Amino acid sequence: MKRRNFLKASALTLASPLLASGDQKVKRNTQNPIVISTWNHGIPANEVSAEILHAGGSALDAVEAGVRVTEADAQNQSVGLGGRPDRKGIVTLDASIMDSQGNAGSVAFLQNIKHPISVARLVMEKTDHVMLAGQGALEFAKEQGFEEENLLTEQSAVGWEEWKRNNNIKDTWGPNDDHDTITSLAQDKNGNIAAACTTSGLAYKLHGRVGDSPIIGAGMFVDNEIGAAGATGVGELVMRTCGSFLVVELMRQGLSPMEACNEAVERIIKKEGKNTKSQVGYIALRKDGEIGYASIHKGFQYALYKNKKNKLYDVPSKL
Ligand code: SD4
C-alpha cells in the first residue's frame, strides 16, 4: 500500500470507531428523565433527583440534590454524616461532580462538613480550580457558609472501637465490605447529562488516604456527547484503570454501555487475578438513555429511575 493510502486507511479505522457514539447514530434521549445510582441508597436519592428533573430542573441540580439525601442519612455508614472513620477514628470525605459542559469540581480528605458534594459544586462554579483537599477544602467550605459539625455518629464510633479491639488491620476489602459510596448519573429533559459521587471512602483506611471518588475520570466522568459513568468499590483498582473515563471512552468507540462496563471490570480482573476479593462496580448512562452496569463480585446493586419507575436491581457477578 502506498504511504498516502496507508495513512488514509489508518486514519479512517481510527476515526470511525472514535466517532461511533458521538455521531447521529446514537440519538439523544430527551423529555424522559433518567437517573441511575449505586446501591440501595440510590432509591431515595433517585426519588429526589427525579422530582427535580420532572419539574424541568437540570441534571446537575438533580444529582447534587439526590446524593445529598445519602450524605445526610446518619444510618448510612459509607457516605457523609455517620460515615465509617479512618484508622484514627476521623471521618474524611471525598466527592466529585461534573456537568454537561465538561466542568468539574471535587473535594478530597474533607472533614466535618456533611455535604461535600455541594462544596465540590462550589469549587467547580466559584473557583478556577477542579479539586481542593484537606484543610484548604475545609477553609473554602467555611468561607462559602458551610458549618462544621461532628460527623462521627455513635454507631460508627462503636464500629471503629470494635475494629480496633479485633486489631483487624487489613489492606484489602472483600466484596461489598465496608464500602458503598453513592454515585449518581442523571439525564434531564433537555437530554443533558451530569454525575455526582460522594463517599467516606474505605472504612478504617490509613489517615490521609484518598480514593477514586474525587478523582475526575475515576469515580465518575461525563462527556455529554457520549454519556457518563461512575464507580463504586475499592478505589485503588478504579484509579489504576481510570475506570469511569475508560467506560465513557469505550462507549465512544462504539461499545454499548453494558459492554463498556464489562470491559472495564475485565481489565481489573486481568490485573488483579481471578482470586481477587476486592469489589468494584460500574454504572453507565449513554446519551440515548441506555444504561450499563457490571461488577467483579455479586452483591452490587443499582437503582434505576426510568419511565417514572424507580427500582433496585442486582448486578450479576463476573467471578
Ligand atoms: C473509595 N470507591 O474510597 C470508594 C469507596 C466505595 O463502595 O466506593 N465504596 O475507594
Boltz pocket constraint, residues with backbone or C-beta under 6 A from the ligand:
constraints:
  - pocket:
      binder: B
      contacts: [[A, 178], [A, 179], [A, 180], [A, 181], [A, 199], [A, 200], [A, 201], [A, 202], [A, 210], [A, 211], [A, 212], [A, 213], [A, 231], [A, 232], [A, 233], [A, 234], [A, 235], [A, 236]]
      max_distance: 6.0
